[in-house]
Amino acid sequence: MSMTTPIVDFVRSYAQSGTARLHMPGHKGQSLLGFEPLDITEICGADELYAPEGIIAESEANATRLFGTAHSYYSTEGSSQCIRAMLFLALQGAPQNGKRPVLLAARNAHKALLYAAALLDFDICWLWPSAQAEGALCSCPVTAEALTGALHALAQQGISPFGVYVTSPDYLGGVQDIPALAAVCRAQGVPLLVDNAHGAYLRFLPQNCHPIAQGAAMCCDSAHKTLPVVTGGAYLHLAHDAPVQDEAAVRGALALFGSTSPSYLILQSLDVCNAVLAGEYPQRLAQCCATLESLRRSLNKAAAARQCPVPLAVAGAQQEPMKLTLDAAALGCTGTALAEALRRAQLECEYADPRYVVLMFTPENPPQDFERLQTALEQLLAAVPAGLPCPENRAGEFAALQQQAVQCCTIRQAVLGAQVRIPVHKALGRVCAMPTVSCPPAIPVAVSGEEITPAAIALMRRYGIEELSVLR
């Protein structure tokens, strides 16, 4: 596919023109870090992100063709901006029945969802992992049967949610069965909204498994997480059956949550990424995924030879192909300890928790990255003692959290209310205010407005959370 780069072309031409910059930004194109000549604002000819008619409109049209959507919109403020805009649009497209709006959402949502709920003032009904699911803060597999049951239960209460919201892929690389969930949503007349922040590349696999292609009404992609885009670049994708299609309304939603000074460095990065994606990227991506799959098999074969209690590399049909998630229990240590061991070998992970380590690869990783990782892990495997015990099944942790969860006030009241930060061990019975969790993974244990329960305290301690914000 032939692909233009109109934003990049304009900015480079301007940088080389010798024009006196009597406008923002204040560095005036003078190099301090090296990128300043390409850092501009919305001058004549540069178009406007939230009302584009020129180079930005052309570049977004290129992205729309590449992703095969009804429309793909740029964000220079990450998926967080897109999540808020997506929920705003879903609210606008829902029937107004005079009741408080309710979203049905999988519990492993990024805290950006809670911020959106506080700003837009809606309630959330949570979809929890099954009682048998192995406990992990980042995971919440939702079956079509569970979703059907949850929608039916809400209907019996006279509640019609304005959307169903899932995170896929999740931080550990788990993916939801989007086609099955989308079929349930279509049957019930509810839009499926997907936080696909970790899955922009899914469109370019040999078998397109991007959420829009699989039936989602809207989704957000963080381009910078898996594509060659600088931090902050993201997309809001609309399918042809999205609840709101009017372009002005969508841009208004994005503008509501975005800066009036969008980064042209990020816009250029999104623009040139189109040319990359239209070139040999799909072939390079397929090769990267094949190399990772080979590495998984090699590591698990070595782990089996050492009689490790569990496979070292998490694998399976419900795992995305471009994350390598390591189960530190195979080595008899914690995920944080494994991450530190890898760091000593000059390998920096994306995320580590008490059990898992997440490593994110892309086609931009050179071969030596794979080789260094394999060498380091084989050395660690060689030191594993025989007869390690099987890891404790922690499925009951989230069952207890679900059973004890009580919403004491709305998310908006909790986030915007007067609050104080206290040690976790003193928080029993208090009401969670601002969600307290680091990024990554930015997934709250306790949700704003919920009472802090013994199960919540136990999980916070397990994940190293020592303080939290509660209502005064």
MOTASUL-V611648 format. One record per residue. N is the residue number from 1. PSI is psi as a letter, one per 20 degrees, with the letter a starting at -180 (* if undefined). BURIAL is I if it has 16 or more other C-alpha atoms within 10 Angstrom, else O. D_LAST is the distance of its C-alpha to the last C-alpha in whole Angstrom. Layout:
n={N & N}
psi={PSI & PSI}
burial={BURIAL & BURIAL}
d_last={D_LAST & D_LAST}
This chain:
n={1 & 2 & 3 & 4 & 5 & 6 & 7 & 8 & 9 & 10 & 11 & 12 & 13 & 14 & 15 & 16 & 17 & 18 & 19 & 20 & 21 & 22 & 23 & 24 & 25 & 26 & 27 & 28 & 29 & 30 & 31 & 32 & 33 & 34 & 35 & 36 & 37 & 38 & 39 & 40 & 41 & 42 & 43 & 44 & 45 & 46 & 47 & 48 & 49 & 50 & 51 & 52 & 53 & 54 & 55 & 56 & 57 & 58 & 59 & 60 & 61 & 62 & 63 & 64 & 65 & 66 & 67 & 68 & 69 & 70 & 71 & 72 & 73 & 74 & 75 & 76 & 77 & 78 & 79 & 80 & 81 & 82 & 83 & 84 & 85 & 86 & 87 & 88 & 89 & 90 & 91 & 92 & 93 & 94 & 95 & 96 & 97 & 98 & 99 & 100 & 101 & 102 & 103 & 104 & 105 & 106 & 107 & 108 & 109 & 110 & 111 & 112 & 113 & 114 & 115 & 116 & 117 & 118 & 119 & 120 & 121 & 122 & 123 & 124 & 125 & 126 & 127 & 128 & 129 & 130 & 131 & 132 & 133 & 134 & 135 & 136 & 137 & 138 & 139 & 140 & 141 & 142 & 143 & 144 & 145 & 146 & 147 & 148 & 149 & 150 & 151 & 152 & 153 & 154 & 155 & 156 & 157 & 158 & 159 & 160 & 161 & 162 & 163 & 164 & 165 & 166 & 167 & 168 & 169 & 170 & 171 & 172 & 173 & 174 & 175 & 176 & 177 & 178 & 179 & 180 & 181 & 182 & 183 & 184 & 185 & 186 & 187 & 188 & 189 & 190 & 191 & 192 & 193 & 194 & 195 & 196 & 197 & 198 & 199 & 200 & 201 & 202 & 203 & 204 & 205 & 206 & 207 & 208 & 209 & 210 & 211 & 212 & 213 & 214 & 215 & 216 & 217 & 218 & 219 & 220 & 221 & 222 & 223 & 224 & 225 & 226 & 227 & 228 & 229 & 230 & 231 & 232 & 233 & 234 & 235 & 236 & 237 & 238 & 239 & 240 & 241 & 242 & 243 & 244 & 245 & 246 & 247 & 248 & 249 & 250 & 251 & 252 & 253 & 254 & 255 & 256 & 257 & 258 & 259 & 260 & 261 & 262 & 263 & 264 & 265 & 266 & 267 & 268 & 269 & 270 & 271 & 272 & 273 & 274 & 275 & 276 & 277 & 278 & 279 & 280 & 281 & 282 & 283 & 284 & 285 & 286 & 287 & 288 & 289 & 290 & 291 & 292 & 293 & 294 & 295 & 296 & 297 & 298 & 299 & 300 & 301 & 302 & 303 & 304 & 305 & 306 & 307 & 308 & 309 & 310 & 311 & 312 & 313 & 314 & 315 & 316 & 317 & 318 & 319 & 320 & 321 & 322 & 323 & 324 & 325 & 326 & 327 & 328 & 329 & 330 & 331 & 332 & 333 & 334 & 335 & 336 & 337 & 338 & 339 & 340 & 341 & 342 & 343 & 344 & 345 & 346 & 347 & 348 & 349 & 350 & 351 & 352 & 353 & 354 & 355 & 356 & 357 & 358 & 359 & 360 & 361 & 362 & 363 & 364 & 365 & 366 & 367 & 368 & 369 & 370 & 371 & 372 & 373 & 374 & 375 & 376 & 377 & 378 & 379 & 380 & 381 & 382 & 383 & 384 & 385 & 386 & 387 & 388 & 389 & 390 & 391 & 392 & 393 & 394 & 395 & 396 & 397 & 398 & 399 & 400 & 401 & 402 & 403 & 404 & 405 & 406 & 407 & 408 & 409 & 410 & 411 & 412 & 413 & 414 & 415 & 416 & 417 & 418 & 419 & 420 & 421 & 422 & 423 & 424 & 425 & 426 & 427 & 428 & 429 & 430 & 431 & 432 & 433 & 434 & 435 & 436 & 437 & 438 & 439 & 440 & 441 & 442 & 443 & 444 & 445 & 446 & 447 & 448 & 449 & 450 & 451 & 452 & 453 & 454 & 455 & 456 & 457 & 458 & 459 & 460 & 461 & 462 & 463 & 464 & 465 & 466 & 467 & 468 & 469 & 470 & 471 & 472}
psi={p & p & p & r & m & h & g & g & g & g & g & h & g & g & h & i & i & j & p & p & n & l & r & r & r & i & i & k & j & p & p & g & i & h & i & h & h & j & o & a & a & m & r & p & i & i & r & p & h & j & l & q & i & d & h & g & g & g & g & h & h & g & h & g & g & g & i & k & r & h & p & p & q & q & p & j & k & a & h & g & g & h & g & g & g & g & h & g & g & h & g & h & i & q & p & o & j & i & r & p & q & p & p & o & q & q & h & k & q & q & i & h & g & h & h & g & h & g & h & i & m & r & q & p & p & p & p & q & q & q & h & i & p & p & p & p & h & i & q & m & p & p & r & h & g & g & g & g & g & g & h & g & h & h & h & h & j & k & p & o & q & i & q & p & p & q & o & p & q & a & h & j & j & q & q & q & m & g & g & g & h & h & g & g & g & g & h & i & k & p & p & p & p & p & n & k & h & j & k & h & i & h & h & j & q & h & o & o & k & q & h & g & h & j & j & q & h & q & q & q & p & o & h & i & h & i & r & m & q & q & p & i & p & r & q & o & p & p & r & i & k & q & h & p & i & p & h & h & h & g & h & h & g & g & h & h & j & r & q & j & m & q & p & i & g & g & g & h & g & h & g & h & h & g & h & g & h & i & c & j & g & h & g & h & g & h & g & g & h & g & g & g & h & g & g & g & g & g & g & h & g & h & g & h & h & j & l & q & h & q & q & g & p & p & r & r & h & k & p & q & i & j & q & o & p & p & o & i & h & h & j & k & a & r & h & h & g & g & h & h & g & h & h & h & j & l & o & p & r & h & q & q & a & i & h & q & p & p & p & p & q & r & i & i & p & r & h & h & g & g & g & g & g & g & g & g & h & h & h & g & h & h & j & p & q & q & k & q & q & q & q & p & p & k & h & i & g & h & g & h & g & g & h & i & p & p & o & h & r & q & g & g & h & g & h & i & r & p & r & q & p & r & q & h & i & j & i & p & i & r & p & p & d & p & p & o & q & r & o & r & i & k & o & q & g & p & q & p & i & q & p & o & r & h & h & g & g & g & h & g & h & h & j & k & o & h & q & r & p & q & q & *}
burial={O & O & I & I & I & I & I & I & O & O & I & O & O & I & I & O & O & O & O & O & O & O & O & O & O & O & O & O & I & O & O & O & O & O & O & I & I & I & I & I & I & I & O & O & O & I & I & I & I & I & O & O & O & O & I & I & I & I & I & I & I & I & I & I & O & I & I & I & I & I & I & I & I & I & I & I & I & I & I & I & I & I & I & I & I & I & I & I & I & I & I & O & I & I & O & O & O & O & O & O & I & I & I & I & I & I & I & I & I & I & I & I & I & I & I & I & I & I & I & I & I & I & I & I & O & I & I & I & I & I & O & O & I & I & I & I & I & I & I & I & I & I & I & I & O & I & I & O & O & I & I & O & O & O & O & O & O & O & I & I & I & I & I & I & I & I & I & I & I & I & I & I & I & I & I & I & I & I & I & I & I & I & I & I & I & O & O & O & O & I & I & I & I & I & I & I & I & I & I & I & I & I & I & I & I & O & O & O & I & I & I & I & I & I & I & I & I & I & I & I & I & I & I & I & I & I & I & I & I & I & O & I & I & I & I & I & I & I & I & I & O & I & I & I & I & O & O & O & O & I & I & I & I & I & I & O & I & I & O & O & O & I & I & I & I & I & I & I & I & I & I & I & I & I & I & O & I & I & O & O & I & I & O & O & I & I & O & I & I & O & O & I & I & O & I & I & I & I & I & I & O & I & I & O & O & I & I & I & I & I & I & I & I & I & I & O & O & O & I & I & I & I & I & I & I & I & I & I & I & I & I & I & O & I & I & I & I & I & I & I & I & I & O & O & O & O & I & O & I & I & I & I & I & I & I & I & I & I & I & I & I & I & I & O & O & O & O & O & O & O & O & O & I & I & O & I & I & O & O & O & I & O & O & I & O & O & O & O & O & O & O & O & O & O & I & I & I & I & I & O & I & I & O & I & I & O & I & O & I & I & I & I & I & I & I & O & O & O & I & O & I & O & O & I & O & O & I & O & O & I & I & I & I & I & I & I & I & O & O & O & I & I & I & I & I & I & I & I & I & I & I & I & I & I & I & I & I & I & I & I & O & O & O & O & I & O & I & I & I & I & I & O}
d_last={58 & 59 & 55 & 55 & 52 & 52 & 49 & 50 & 54 & 53 & 50 & 53 & 56 & 54 & 53 & 57 & 58 & 57 & 56 & 54 & 50 & 49 & 46 & 43 & 42 & 42 & 44 & 47 & 48 & 49 & 48 & 46 & 45 & 48 & 46 & 46 & 49 & 48 & 44 & 45 & 43 & 44 & 47 & 50 & 51 & 48 & 47 & 43 & 41 & 39 & 43 & 45 & 49 & 51 & 50 & 46 & 48 & 51 & 49 & 46 & 49 & 50 & 47 & 47 & 51 & 50 & 47 & 49 & 46 & 46 & 45 & 43 & 40 & 39 & 36 & 36 & 32 & 32 & 31 & 28 & 29 & 32 & 29 & 27 & 31 & 32 & 29 & 30 & 33 & 33 & 31 & 34 & 36 & 35 & 36 & 34 & 34 & 31 & 29 & 25 & 27 & 26 & 27 & 29 & 28 & 29 & 26 & 27 & 26 & 25 & 21 & 23 & 23 & 19 & 19 & 22 & 21 & 18 & 20 & 23 & 21 & 22 & 22 & 23 & 25 & 25 & 29 & 29 & 31 & 34 & 33 & 36 & 35 & 35 & 31 & 30 & 27 & 29 & 31 & 31 & 35 & 35 & 39 & 40 & 40 & 37 & 36 & 39 & 37 & 33 & 35 & 37 & 34 & 32 & 35 & 36 & 32 & 34 & 31 & 33 & 31 & 32 & 32 & 32 & 31 & 32 & 32 & 35 & 36 & 33 & 32 & 35 & 38 & 37 & 39 & 38 & 41 & 41 & 44 & 43 & 40 & 41 & 44 & 42 & 40 & 43 & 44 & 41 & 41 & 37 & 37 & 36 & 34 & 34 & 32 & 35 & 34 & 36 & 39 & 41 & 44 & 44 & 47 & 49 & 50 & 53 & 52 & 49 & 46 & 44 & 41 & 43 & 46 & 45 & 44 & 40 & 40 & 38 & 36 & 35 & 37 & 36 & 39 & 38 & 37 & 41 & 43 & 44 & 42 & 40 & 36 & 34 & 37 & 37 & 38 & 37 & 40 & 41 & 43 & 46 & 44 & 41 & 39 & 39 & 42 & 43 & 43 & 41 & 38 & 38 & 38 & 36 & 33 & 33 & 33 & 30 & 28 & 31 & 32 & 35 & 36 & 37 & 38 & 42 & 42 & 40 & 42 & 45 & 44 & 44 & 47 & 49 & 47 & 49 & 52 & 51 & 51 & 54 & 56 & 56 & 52 & 53 & 56 & 54 & 51 & 53 & 54 & 51 & 50 & 53 & 53 & 49 & 50 & 53 & 51 & 49 & 52 & 53 & 50 & 50 & 54 & 53 & 50 & 52 & 55 & 53 & 52 & 48 & 46 & 45 & 46 & 45 & 44 & 42 & 45 & 46 & 46 & 42 & 42 & 42 & 45 & 44 & 41 & 42 & 40 & 40 & 40 & 39 & 40 & 44 & 44 & 42 & 39 & 36 & 35 & 34 & 37 & 39 & 37 & 38 & 41 & 42 & 41 & 43 & 46 & 44 & 43 & 39 & 37 & 35 & 33 & 32 & 30 & 31 & 34 & 35 & 36 & 37 & 39 & 40 & 44 & 45 & 49 & 48 & 48 & 51 & 53 & 53 & 49 & 50 & 53 & 50 & 48 & 50 & 52 & 49 & 48 & 51 & 51 & 48 & 49 & 53 & 50 & 49 & 50 & 52 & 50 & 46 & 45 & 43 & 39 & 37 & 36 & 33 & 33 & 31 & 28 & 27 & 28 & 26 & 23 & 24 & 25 & 21 & 20 & 18 & 16 & 14 & 13 & 15 & 15 & 15 & 12 & 10 & 12 & 12 & 8 & 6 & 5 & 6 & 9 & 10 & 14 & 15 & 16 & 13 & 11 & 13 & 12 & 9 & 9 & 10 & 9 & 12 & 15 & 15 & 19 & 22 & 25 & 27 & 27 & 23 & 23 & 20 & 20 & 17 & 16 & 13 & 12 & 14 & 13 & 13 & 17 & 20 & 21 & 19 & 18 & 22 & 23 & 20 & 22 & 25 & 24 & 23 & 20 & 18 & 15 & 12 & 9 & 6 & 4 & 0}
